[in-house]
Amino acid sequence: MKASAKSSIWRQNRTAYLFLLPWLLGFFCLTLGPMLGSLYLSFTKYNLLNAPVWNGLDNYKTIFTDDQSFVNSIVLTFKYVLMAIPLRLAFALAVAMALNKGLKLLGVYRTVYYVPSLLGGSVAIAIVWRKMFDGDGLVNLFLSVFGIKGPSWIAHPSYVIYAIVALAVWQFGSAMVIFLAGLKQIPADLYEAAEVDGAGKTRQFFRITLPLLSPVIFFNLLMTIINSFQVFTPGYVIGDGRGGPIDSTLFYTLYLYLKGFSYFDMGYASALAWILLAIIGLFTAIVFITSKYWVFYGDGKEGH
């Protein structure tokens, strides 16, 4: 009887299993398999030319005790994350609220603002950005109109990070579209009732907009955290592929890439990759755990 029931379930669901098969093959062959392979390599000394040699925890010990470039790269990445995430989300929310005013040709504006998110991660845009923030680039030309002499953003170790953060903020389109969708789900009568009670725009924003938009903020925050920790292309292009000047663009993923594909220390690079996975997992977990204090849903329940 049990075998017959299982056979019936299989017949009913076999179409779904067949549609899932390409994804399952891709997951096991292209995602899970390489991940397990890199986990093994992280405990080996492997230079891509010879067979891996098991060395236990030596790679991890070296990373945490005798690798100043690791320290520099992770400090720079955290600095970037702390600046880029709030600025990008705040700018995306501001633009979404502006577009939520019932503008004509809203679809056109939404498309135009979304384009930077599609192009911003490309090498071509990073090259353009480098030219814009060069000593005689468009940014300094604009500042000169107001009598301000701008620095050579790209060549100065203290300023190049701000040029890269500006590129991250410019790629606000995807978060903006999601914010805009969330704003359109907030009932207009809530704002009307708040106005009758004498609440101003600022009070409405903090008492109505932010609480009801918190699930969308939660999602955008998670996606932005994950993407920000993996910043690579701007650092590679603007820093000439080596993290210059003076490691000021040596982001964590760029250092990982250099270790694996420039210095051919793939075992060490694999260990760096798993440390990055742990860092992203930790921050993701923190966001999930704390969400119960600030994420509110329409059914009156908080958190997850």
Buried (B, 14 or more C-beta within 10 A) or exposed (E): EEEEEEEEEEEEEEEEEEEEEEEEEEEEEEEEEEEEEBBEBBBBBBBEEEEBEEBEEBBBEBBEEEBEBBEBBBEBBBEBBEBBBEBBBEBBBEBBBEBBEEEEEEEEBBEEBBEBBEEBBEEEBBEBBBEBBBEEBEBBEEEEEEEEEBBBBBBBEEBBBBBBBBBBBBBBBBBBBBBBEBBEEBEEEBBEEBEEEEBEEEEBBEEBBBBBBBBBBBBBBBEBBEBBBBBBBBBBBBBEBBBBBEBBBBBBBBBBBBBBEEEBBBBBBBBBBBBBBEBBEEBBEEBBEEBEEBBBEEEEEBBE
